[in-house]
Amino acid sequence: MSVNPAKISRAIICFMFCCSIAIGQTKKGAITELADPKGWVIETRSSAYQLYINSSNSIRPVFYGSREQAEQQKKNAQWFDGIEEVPVRGNFPFKTPALEVIYADNVRDAELEYVKGEVIDIEGRQTLKITQKDKYYPLEVTSYIRVLPEFDILEKWMVVKNTGTKGNIKIENAQSGSIVLPADEYMLTHLAGKQMNEFQQQQTLLTPGLKVIQSKAFKANFNPPWFMVRPQNAAKDAGPAWFGSLHYSGNWDLTFDKSIDGNVQILGGINFWDSAWQLVPGASFETPKLSVGYTNDGPDGAAQNMAAYARKTILPARHRNDLRPVLYNNWEATFYAVNEDQQLELAKKAKDIGIELFVIDDGWFKGRTSSTTGLGDWEVDKTKFPNGLGPMIKKINDMGMDFGIWIEPESLVPAAEVYKNHPDWVFDMPPNRTLPITRRYLNLAKEDVYQHLLEVLSKLLAENNIKFIKWDQNSYLSETGWKSAPVEIQREVRIRFMKNVYRLVDELKKRFPNVWFESCASGGGRVDLGMLSRMDQAWVSDDTSPLDRIYMQYGYLWALPANTMVSWVTGNAVHQSTSLDFKFDVSMAGVLAVGDDLRKWNSGDMATAAKKIAEYKVIRPLVQQGTVYHLVSPFEENRSALQYSDATTRSAVICYNMAEYLMGSQYGSRQASTLKLKGLKADQAYIIQKIEERDKPGTTYKGAYLMNIGIEWPVKGANKSQILLVTPKQ
């Protein structure tokens, strides 16, 4: 995509000079109103975001980056007249639009002008609310920028309204927000993969043109909606980093538009591929939020800001500050063939190793014997549980464990009773197209489908002492026919569907506030801020092989906090077999869980598990609520290390060897074989202990030594691990 050179040159000048505070400004905390020139500066702990209203009454973003850089620069009279704060289809074509509409008379261009701006309070946070309208047509666009200064994050979204009395406005694209980065050469970091191979770290140079990351299948196993952009010449562990994430679980996109002059425009929001929205007179359309941030503290600073933001403001308030329980899931032990006696046998063994939450996965409901039966009929199978779930749950509770259960509400199979009784509740297939023979999606855009699911799931939770729901979705959305709906809204179906998924979870959480929820979709297909504002934790991948999980978990922790990252200990080993100790140490990097068949474990295995779970409970507050540092990347070496620290700098460090080779044969083995820590106090003395030797004195080092020189790498041998405790010496 080419860009008008004259206009971009003015953009560069403005980015370089226009961020000083003007005379006559009105200070309003994080948001400063400017009088000459008119506009606003929005400040966080590290960043400044500046908007001007130009002589054409149009709002232009003129700087987003370091506060220090903004404070040292001087205002220049030349306007940046390229990309608007809300880029529209119309006028200047050298941009990627955030808003594309078609008016009733088929005009496709929009031209917005500033109406008013005001600083308001939204949930205790200062928010800049900017209202614009089309110069001729009845279109009103209200954009919001909510400021979370301590996390260096801005939340952006917009509301589009048809203010007319007749004639629809068709929305063909409505992104949540757009930012523009100063001219530079930039590297993009994002996460990619597929089912059984999620959260793989990817890096690429942004060259002139468009780079688009997107989801079109209603699941994002291929890439979660997160990004980080850094100057190509930035230091590895420090310096500028822009980062962001989208609050949406349906189809979404993130677009990176690089000009030949170096500026990068970044947009994110709903992916309107095969979608459109009819805005009837008086109606509004609100986009999901796009959270963007800037830090001077490099990749770990960006990851830590995003994790703290999600942990402290996004996760559901009821369990936000609670330690996640160690859970057992029966799936890999029994699959569909579940019954009461068998589950109680597993529960007794789970209790003996320190499990706190016992979860029955797929197979508990009526007619469920395989992947093609039962799904959609959310009633207890009386042939498997003749007494219902209640007596079994009580016995599990009496053992000291809570009880949880698996559901997949949005899908069904043709053999299900609900499908036979209500074939009109599923999405219609287009004529002359092949019908899926296994799972199909319920059309949750329909109100009667929503009410049905609310009723059956409420009944399940009301009648049983269920404290945990694993909410799964194993279908990719392909068929989206809705022939009973008016033609003009049929392409709204994907957006309406996701609105009702959110609505359903929200209502269930309102009715049953003490229930924990876990997001799952064929593994890590629904790991985003939209779902995690409703779910307490997330399933990372259906691949539980520990060597694979080291990579996935290292990538996951760039985007989201460790207390959302569920990791099972199982018998799976996709590549090499590993010890039970190693499996536990890998799973202890997030929310520890066990998913193996405990009936096959010998006494040594049970003793190892009990020991490891006890060790996890020692470090659990650090892992789940601490600050994470990426110390050694498995994407760069055949080893990996993560550090988790609290406010006192007490830390837990988890180190892994994935392989060992002949000395000098690998690049990593020719480097200094040391472990350097981060985030400590230079003058503070620290005691280092192996977690299994925590009752012994340990070795004392100064923080400066641990950060700058380091200690000998604590792991020997392939597929080995070590957990270190780092404690400030009193």
C-alpha positions in Angstrom: 0.0 0.0 0.0 1.6 3.3 -1.1 1.3 6.6 0.8 1.1 10.2 -0.4 4.7 11.4 0.2 3.9 15.1 0.8 1.3 14.3 3.4 3.4 11.7 5.2 6.4 14.1 5.3 4.2 16.6 7.2 3.2 13.6 9.4 6.8 12.9 10.2 7.5 16.6 11.0 4.5 16.7 13.4 5.5 13.4 15.0 8.9 14.9 15.7 7.9 18.3 17.0 4.3 18.6 18.1 4.1 17.1 21.6 4.8 20.0 24.0 2.1 21.2 26.4 0.5 24.3 25.0 -0.1 27.6 26.8 -3.6 27.9 28.2 -4.2 24.2 28.7 -6.7 22.9 31.3 -5.2 20.1 33.4 -7.5 17.2 34.2 -5.3 14.5 35.7 -4.3 11.9 33.1 -6.0 13.8 30.3 -4.9 17.4 29.6 -7.0 19.6 27.4 -5.1 21.9 25.1 -6.3 25.5 24.3 -3.8 26.5 21.7 -3.8 24.5 19.6 -7.0 22.8 20.6 -6.7 19.1 21.5 -5.7 16.8 24.3 -2.7 15.0 25.7 -3.3 11.7 27.4 -0.6 10.5 29.7 0.2 7.2 31.5 3.1 6.3 33.6 5.4 6.0 30.5 3.5 7.3 27.5 1.9 10.3 25.9 -0.8 10.2 23.3 -1.6 13.5 21.6 -4.6 14.6 19.6 -5.1 17.9 17.8 -8.2 19.4 16.2 -7.0 21.0 12.9 -8.3 23.9 11.0 -10.7 21.7 9.0 -12.3 20.6 12.3 -10.9 17.1 12.0 -9.2 15.2 14.8 -5.7 14.0 14.1 -3.4 11.8 16.2 0.0 13.5 16.2 2.1 11.5 18.7 2.1 8.2 20.6 5.2 7.2 22.5 7.5 8.1 25.4 6.4 10.9 27.8 10.1 12.0 28.0 10.3 12.3 24.2 7.0 14.3 24.2 8.2 16.7 26.9 11.4 17.5 25.0 9.8 18.2 21.7 8.4 21.5 20.4 5.1 22.2 18.7 5.3 22.8 14.9 2.6 24.8 13.1 2.3 22.3 10.3 -0.6 20.0 10.7 -0.5 16.2 10.3 -3.2 16.0 7.7 -3.1 12.3 6.8 -4.7 9.7 9.0 -7.6 10.7 11.3 -8.2 9.5 14.8 -11.1 7.6 13.4 -10.0 6.8 9.8 -12.9 6.5 7.5 -13.4 5.4 3.9 -13.4 8.7 2.1 -11.1 11.5 1.2 -7.4 10.7 1.8 -7.0 7.1 0.5 -3.6 6.4 1.8 -4.7 4.8 5.1 -6.5 1.7 6.3 -10.1 2.7 7.3 -11.4 2.0 10.8 -15.0 2.8 9.6 -16.6 2.0 6.3 -20.3 2.6 5.7 -22.9 2.8 2.9 -25.7 5.4 3.3 -29.2 4.9 2.2 -28.5 6.6 -1.2 -25.5 4.3 -1.8 -22.9 6.9 -1.0 -19.9 5.0 0.4 -17.6 7.8 1.5 -17.8 9.3 5.0 -16.4 12.7 6.1 -16.4 13.3 9.9 -16.1 16.7 11.7 -15.5 17.3 15.3 -18.6 18.1 17.5 -17.4 18.0 21.0 -14.9 16.4 23.4 -15.3 15.8 27.1 -13.5 14.0 29.9 -15.9 11.6 31.7 -15.6 8.9 34.3 -16.1 5.3 33.3 -15.8 2.8 36.1 -13.5 5.0 38.0 -11.2 5.8 35.1 -10.8 9.1 33.2 -12.0 8.7 29.7 -11.9 11.0 26.7 -15.2 10.9 24.9 -15.0 12.5 21.4 -18.2 13.0 19.3 -18.0 13.5 15.5 -20.6 13.5 12.8 -20.7 13.2 9.1 -20.9 16.6 7.4 -24.0 15.7 5.5 -25.4 12.3 6.5 -27.1 11.2 9.8 -24.0 9.4 11.1 -22.6 10.1 14.6 -19.4 8.5 15.7 -18.4 8.6 19.4 -14.9 7.4 20.1 -13.6 6.6 23.6 -10.1 6.5 25.1 -10.1 5.2 28.6 -6.9 5.7 30.5 -5.3 3.1 32.9 -2.0 5.0 33.8 -0.4 2.5 36.1 -0.5 -0.2 33.3 0.6 2.2 30.5 -2.6 1.2 28.7 -5.3 3.0 26.8 -8.6 1.3 26.0 -10.1 2.4 22.7 -13.6 1.7 21.3 -16.3 3.5 19.4 -20.1 3.8 19.1 -21.6 4.4 15.7 -25.1 5.8 15.6 -27.7 6.4 12.9 -29.3 9.8 14.0 -31.7 9.9 11.1 -35.4 9.2 11.1 -35.5 7.1 7.9 -33.1 5.0 5.9 -30.6 2.5 7.2 -26.8 2.9 7.3 -24.9 -0.3 6.4 -21.7 -0.8 8.4 -19.2 -2.8 6.3 -16.3 -2.3 8.7 -16.1 -0.8 12.3 -12.8 -1.3 14.0 -12.3 -0.6 17.7 -9.5 1.8 17.2 -6.4 2.9 15.4 -3.0 4.2 16.5 -0.1 5.6 14.5 3.6 5.0 15.4 6.4 7.5 14.7 8.6 6.8 11.6 11.1 4.0 12.3 11.9 0.5 11.2 9.8 -1.9 13.3 9.8 -5.5 14.3 6.4 -7.2 14.9 6.1 -9.9 17.5 3.0 -12.0 17.6 1.9 -15.5 18.4 0.8 -18.1 15.9 0.2 -21.9 15.5 -2.7 -24.3 15.1 -4.6 -26.8 17.2 -2.2 -28.9 19.2 0.5 -26.3 18.5 -0.6 -22.9 19.8 1.2 -19.7 21.1 4.4 -20.1 19.0 6.4 -16.8 19.1 6.8 -15.2 15.7 8.9 -12.1 14.7 8.9 -10.3 11.4 10.1 -7.0 10.0 7.3 -4.7 9.1 8.0 -3.6 5.5 5.9 -1.2 3.4 2.4 -2.6 2.9 -0.2 -4.4 5.0 0.4 -7.2 7.5 -2.9 -8.7 8.7 -3.4 -11.2 11.6 -6.9 -12.4 11.7 -9.5 -15.1 12.7 -12.3 -16.1 10.4 -13.4 -19.4 12.0 -14.7 -18.2 15.4 -11.7 -19.8 17.1 -8.1 -18.5 17.2 -5.9 -21.5 17.7 -4.0 -20.1 14.8 -3.2 -16.8 16.5 -4.5 -15.0 19.6 -5.4 -11.2 19.1 -2.2 -9.8 20.7 0.8 -8.0 19.3 4.0 -6.2 20.3 5.9 -3.7 18.0 9.5 -2.5 18.7 12.1 -0.5 16.8 14.3 -2.9 14.9 17.4 -1.4 16.6 16.0 -1.5 20.1 18.0 -3.3 22.8 16.9 -6.8 23.4 15.6 -6.4 26.9 14.9 -2.7 27.2 13.7 0.3 25.2 10.4 1.2 23.4 7.6 -1.3 23.0 4.1 -0.7 21.8 1.7 -3.6 22.6 -2.0 -4.4 22.4 -4.7 -6.9 22.6 -8.4 -7.1 21.5 -11.4 -7.9 23.7 -13.2 -10.1 21.2 -13.7 -13.9 20.8 -15.4 -14.1 17.4 -13.9 -13.2 14.1 -11.3 -10.4 14.5 -8.4 -8.8 12.8 -5.2 -6.8 13.6 -3.8 -4.8 10.7 -0.3 -3.2 10.5 0.0 -0.7 7.7 3.6 0.4 7.1 4.4 3.4 4.8 7.6 3.8 2.8 8.4 6.8 5.1 8.4 4.6 8.2 5.1 5.4 9.9 3.0 2.4 11.0 -0.8 2.5 11.5 -2.2 -0.3 13.7 -5.9 -1.1 13.8 -7.9 -3.8 15.5 -11.4 -4.9 15.9 -14.2 -7.2 14.6 -13.3 -8.9 11.3 -16.2 -8.0 9.0 -15.3 -10.7 6.6 -18.6 -12.0 5.3 -20.4 -9.7 7.8 -22.3 -6.5 7.7 -24.5 -4.6 10.1 -27.7 -2.7 9.3 -27.9 0.5 11.4 -31.6 1.4 11.5 -32.7 4.9 12.4 -32.0 5.7 16.0 -29.8 2.6 16.6 -26.2 2.3 17.7 -23.4 -0.2 17.2 -20.7 -0.5 19.8 -17.3 -2.1 19.0 -15.4 -4.3 21.5 -12.4 -2.7 23.2 -8.9 -2.6 21.8 -6.3 -2.2 24.5 -3.0 -0.6 23.4 0.0 0.4 25.5 3.5 1.8 25.4 6.5 1.1 27.7 10.2 2.0 27.8 10.9 -1.3 29.5 11.2 -3.6 26.5 9.4 -6.9 25.9 9.2 -7.9 29.6 7.8 -4.5 30.5 5.1 -4.9 27.9 4.3 -8.4 29.0 4.2 -7.4 32.7 1.9 -4.4 32.0 -0.5 -6.6 30.0 -0.5 -9.3 32.6 -1.1 -7.0 35.5 -3.8 -5.2 33.6 -5.6 -8.4 32.8 -5.1 -9.9 36.3 -6.2 -6.8 38.2 -8.9 -5.2 35.9 -10.1 -7.7 33.3 -10.6 -11.1 35.0 -14.0 -11.5 36.7 -14.0 -9.7 40.0 -15.4 -12.6 42.1 -12.2 -14.7 41.8 -9.8 -12.1 40.5 -7.6 -12.1 43.6 -8.1 -15.8 44.5 -5.4 -18.5 44.0 -6.5 -20.9 41.3 -7.1 -24.4 42.8 -5.0 -27.4 41.7 -7.4 -29.5 39.7 -7.8 -33.0 38.4 -9.5 -33.7 35.1 -10.7 -37.3 34.3 -10.7 -37.0 30.5 -7.5 -38.9 29.7 -8.3 -41.5 32.3 -11.8 -42.5 31.2 -12.7 -40.5 28.1 -16.5 -41.1 27.4 -16.8 -44.2 29.5 -17.6 -42.6 32.8 -19.5 -43.9 35.8 -19.9 -43.1 39.5 -17.8 -45.8 41.0 -14.9 -45.2 38.6 -14.9 -41.4 39.3 -15.0 -41.9 43.0 -12.0 -44.2 42.7 -10.1 -41.5 40.8 -11.3 -38.9 43.3 -9.8 -40.8 46.3 -6.5 -40.9 44.6 -6.7 -37.3 43.6 -7.3 -36.4 47.3 -4.2 -38.3 48.3 -1.9 -36.2 46.2 -3.3 -32.8 47.2 -5.9 -32.1 44.5 -8.4 -29.3 45.4 -10.9 -29.5 42.5 -12.1 -32.7 40.8 -13.5 -32.2 37.3 -15.5 -34.6 35.1 -15.0 -33.9 31.5 -17.0 -35.1 28.5 -19.2 -38.2 28.7 -21.4 -37.5 31.7 -24.6 -36.5 29.8 -27.4 -38.5 28.2 -26.4 -40.7 25.3 -22.8 -39.6 25.2 -20.7 -42.6 24.1 -18.7 -41.1 21.3 -18.0 -37.8 19.5 -21.1 -38.3 17.3 -23.7 -38.9 20.1 -25.4 -37.0 22.8 -23.8 -33.6 22.5 -26.4 -31.0 23.0 -28.6 -32.9 25.5 -27.4 -31.5 28.9 -29.1 -34.0 31.1 -27.2 -36.5 33.4 -26.9 -40.0 31.9 -28.9 -42.2 34.3 -27.2 -45.3 33.0 -23.8 -43.9 34.1 -25.1 -42.0 37.2 -28.3 -43.7 38.3 -28.4 -41.5 41.4 -27.7 -38.4 39.5 -24.6 -36.3 40.2 -25.7 -35.1 43.6 -24.6 -38.1 45.8 -21.3 -38.4 44.0 -20.6 -34.7 44.3 -21.3 -34.9 48.1 -18.8 -37.7 48.5 -16.2 -35.7 46.6 -16.9 -32.7 48.7 -16.6 -34.8 51.8 -13.1 -35.7 50.7 -12.3 -32.0 50.8 -12.5 -31.2 47.1 -14.8 -29.0 45.0 -16.5 -30.5 41.9 -16.4 -29.3 38.4 -17.9 -30.4 35.0 -17.3 -30.0 31.3 -19.8 -28.5 28.8 -19.9 -27.5 25.2 -23.1 -25.4 25.0 -22.8 -23.9 21.5 -22.6 -27.2 19.6 -24.6 -30.3 19.1 -24.6 -33.4 17.0 -27.4 -34.6 14.6 -28.1 -37.6 16.9 -29.0 -35.4 19.9 -32.6 -35.1 21.0 -32.5 -31.3 20.9 -31.5 -31.5 17.3 -34.3 -33.9 16.4 -36.8 -31.7 18.3 -35.5 -28.3 17.0 -33.7 -28.7 13.7 -34.4 -25.0 13.0 -32.1 -24.1 15.9 -28.9 -24.9 14.0 -27.3 -22.8 11.3 -28.7 -23.4 7.9 -26.5 -24.8 5.1 -26.6 -23.0 1.8 -28.4 -25.0 -1.0 -26.3 -27.6 -2.7 -23.6 -27.6 0.0 -22.3 -30.5 2.1 -23.7 -30.8 5.6 -21.2 -31.5 8.4 -21.8 -35.0 9.8 -20.4 -34.4 13.4 -20.7 -31.3 15.5 -22.8 -28.4 14.3 -23.3 -24.9 15.8 -26.5 -23.9 17.4 -27.6 -20.5 16.0 -27.2 -18.5 19.2 -28.2 -15.4 17.3 -31.7 -16.7 17.8 -33.4 -15.7 21.1 -35.1 -19.0 21.6 -31.7 -20.8 21.4 -30.3 -18.4 23.9 -33.2 -19.0 26.3 -33.0 -22.8 25.9 -29.3 -22.8 26.8 -29.8 -20.4 29.7 -32.6 -22.7 31.1 -30.8 -26.1 30.8 -27.4 -24.8 32.1 -29.1 -22.9 35.0 -30.9 -26.1 35.9 -27.7 -28.1 35.9 -26.0 -25.6 38.2 -29.0 -25.1 40.5 -29.5 -28.8 41.1 -25.9 -29.7 41.7 -23.1 -28.3 43.8 -20.9 -27.5 40.8 -18.1 -25.0 41.5 -16.3 -25.1 38.2 -17.3 -25.1 34.5 -15.0 -26.0 31.7 -16.6 -24.3 28.7 -15.5 -25.8 25.5 -16.1 -25.2 21.8 -14.7 -27.8 19.3 -16.2 -26.6 16.0 -15.0 -24.2 13.5 -17.8 -22.0 12.2 -18.3 -22.6 8.5 -22.1 -22.8 7.9 -23.8 -19.5 8.9 -27.1 -19.6 7.0 -30.1 -17.9 8.7 -32.9 -18.2 6.2 -35.6 -17.4 8.7 -34.1 -13.9 9.4 -34.8 -10.9 7.2 -32.4 -10.8 4.3 -30.9 -7.5 5.4 -29.7 -8.8 8.7 -28.6 -12.3 7.7 -24.9 -11.2 7.5 -25.1 -10.0 11.1 -25.3 -13.5 12.3 -21.7 -14.0 13.4 -21.7 -10.7 15.4 -25.1 -11.5 17.0 -24.0 -15.0 17.9 -20.9 -13.7 19.8 -23.0 -11.1 21.6 -25.3 -13.9 22.9 -22.4 -16.1 23.9 -21.1 -13.2 26.1 -24.7 -12.6 27.3 -25.2 -16.2 28.2 -22.0 -16.4 30.2 -22.7 -13.1 31.9 -26.1 -14.2 33.0 -24.9 -17.5 34.3 -22.2 -15.8 36.3 -24.8 -13.4 37.7 -27.0 -16.3 38.8 -24.1 -18.4 40.1 -21.4 -16.0 41.2 -19.3 -18.5 43.1 -18.7 -20.8 40.1 -15.3 -20.7 38.4 -15.3 -20.8 34.6 -12.5 -22.0 32.3 -12.4 -21.1 28.6 -11.5 -23.8 26.1 -11.9 -24.3 22.4 -10.1 -27.3 20.8 -7.3 -26.2 23.1 -6.3 -22.5 23.0 -8.9 -21.3 20.5 -10.6 -18.7 22.8 -7.8 -17.1 24.8 -8.5 -13.4 24.6 -9.5 -10.5 26.8 -13.2 -10.6 25.7 -13.5 -14.2 27.0 -11.2 -13.7 30.0 -13.3 -10.8 31.2 -15.9 -13.6 31.8 -13.7 -16.7 32.4 -11.3 -17.1 35.3 -8.7 -19.1 33.4 -8.0 -20.7 30.0 -6.9 -24.0 28.5 -3.7 -23.5 26.5 -3.7 -26.5 24.1 -4.9 -30.0 23.7 -1.2 -30.9 23.4 -0.1 -31.6 27.0 3.4 -33.0 26.1 5.7 -31.1 28.5 8.5 -30.3 25.9 5.9 -28.8 23.6 4.2 -26.9 26.5 7.5 -25.2 27.4 7.3 -23.3 24.1 3.6 -22.6 24.2 3.7 -21.4 27.8 6.7 -19.1 27.1 4.8 -17.5 24.3 1.5 -17.4 26.2 3.1 -15.4 29.0 4.0 -12.5 26.6 0.3 -11.9 26.2 -1.6 -13.0 29.4 -1.0 -13.7 33.1 0.2 -17.0 34.5 -2.9 -17.4 36.7 -5.0 -17.9 33.5 -2.6 -20.5 32.0 -3.9 -24.0 32.8 -1.3 -26.9 32.4 -2.0 -30.6 32.9 0.4 -33.3 33.9 -0.6 -36.3 31.7 0.9 -39.4 30.2 1.3 -37.8 26.8 4.7 -37.4 25.2 4.4 -36.3 21.6 8.2 -36.4 21.1 10.4 -37.7 23.9 9.3 -39.4 27.1 10.1 -37.4 30.2 10.0 -38.0 34.0 7.0 -37.2 36.2 9.2 -34.6 38.0 9.8 -32.8 34.8 6.1 -32.9 33.8 5.1 -31.3 37.1 7.8 -28.6 36.9 6.5 -27.7 33.4 2.9 -27.5 34.6 3.9 -25.5 37.7 4.6 -22.5 35.4 0.9 -21.6 35.4 -2.2 -23.1 36.9 -1.2 -26.7 37.9 -3.5 -29.5 37.0 -3.3 -33.3 36.6 -5.1 -35.2 33.8 -3.5 -38.7 33.8 -5.1 -42.0 34.9 -4.2 -42.1 38.6 -5.3 -45.7 38.8 -2.2 -46.6 36.8 0.3 -44.7 39.0 2.4 -46.8 41.3 3.3 -45.7 44.9 6.4 -43.9 43.7 4.4 -41.9 41.2 1.8 -41.0 43.9 4.6 -39.9 46.3 6.2 -37.8 43.6 2.9 -36.1 42.7 2.1 -35.3 46.4 5.6 -33.8 46.8 5.4 -31.7 43.7 1.9 -30.5 44.4 3.1 -29.5 47.9 6.0 -27.6 46.3 3.6 -25.9 43.9 1.5 -24.6 46.8 4.7 -23.0 48.2 5.3 -21.0 45.0 1.7 -20.7 43.8 1.3 -17.1 45.1 4.4 -16.0 43.2 3.5 -17.9 40.0 -0.1 -16.8 39.9 0.1 -13.3 41.3 3.7 -12.3 40.7 5.6 -10.4 38.0 6.9 -12.7 35.3 10.4 -12.3 33.7 11.4 -14.2 30.6 15.0 -15.1 31.4 15.9 -17.7 28.7 13.9 -18.3 25.6 13.4 -21.9 24.3 13.0 -20.3 20.8 16.7 -19.3 21.0 18.3 -22.1 23.1 17.8 -25.7 24.1 16.8 -24.5 27.6 14.4 -22.1 29.1 13.9 -20.2 32.3 11.0 -18.1 33.8 11.2 -16.0 37.0 8.1 -15.0 39.1 8.6 -12.2 41.6 6.4 -10.4 44.2 6.6 -6.8 45.4 9.4 -7.7 47.9 11.4 -9.3 45.1 11.0 -12.7 46.6 11.1 -15.0 43.5 10.6 -18.5 42.2 12.7 -19.4 39.1 11.8 -22.4 37.0 14.6 -23.7 34.7 14.3 -26.4 32.0 16.8 -28.3 29.8 15.1 -29.6 26.7 18.2 -31.3 25.3 21.9 -31.6 25.8 24.5 -31.9 23.0 28.3 -32.2 22.7 30.0 -29.2 24.2 30.6 -26.6 21.6 28.5 -28.2 18.9 25.5 -25.9 19.5 25.5 -22.1 19.6 23.9 -22.1 23.1 26.6 -24.4 24.5 29.3 -22.0 23.5 27.8 -19.2 25.5 28.4 -18.6 29.2 26.5 -21.3 31.1 25.0 -19.0 33.7 21.6 -18.0 34.9 21.0 -14.3 35.3 18.0 -13.0 37.2 16.0 -9.8 36.7 14.1 -7.3 38.8 16.1 -7.7 42.0 17.5 -4.9 44.3 21.2 -4.5 43.5 22.3 -4.0 47.1 20.0 -6.6 48.7 21.4 -9.9 49.7 19.4 -12.9 48.5 19.4 -16.6 49.6 19.2 -19.1 46.8 17.7 -22.5 47.5 16.5 -25.5 45.5 12.9 -25.9 46.3 13.4 -29.5 47.5 16.1 -28.2 49.9 14.1 -25.3 51.2 14.7 -26.4 54.8 18.5 -26.0 54.2 20.5 -22.7 54.6 21.1 -22.1 50.8 23.7 -19.8 49.3 23.7 -16.0 49.6 24.4 -13.5 46.8 24.0 -9.8 46.2 21.2 -8.8 43.8 23.7 -7.1 41.5 25.7 -10.3 41.2 22.6 -12.4 40.4 21.5 -9.9 37.7 24.8 -9.0 36.1 27.1 -12.0 36.6 24.7 -14.8 37.4 25.0 -18.3 38.9 25.9 -21.5 37.2 23.1 -22.9 35.2 21.3 -25.2 37.8 20.2 -28.0 35.5 22.2 -31.0 34.2 21.0 -33.5 31.6 18.4 -33.6 28.9 14.7 -33.2 29.9 15.6 -32.1 33.4 14.3 -29.2 35.4 15.0 -27.2 38.6 13.0 -24.8 40.7 14.9 -22.2 42.7 13.6 -20.1 45.6 15.1 -16.6 45.8 14.5 -14.9 49.2 15.6 -11.5 50.4 17.9 -12.0 53.4 16.7 -10.2 56.5 
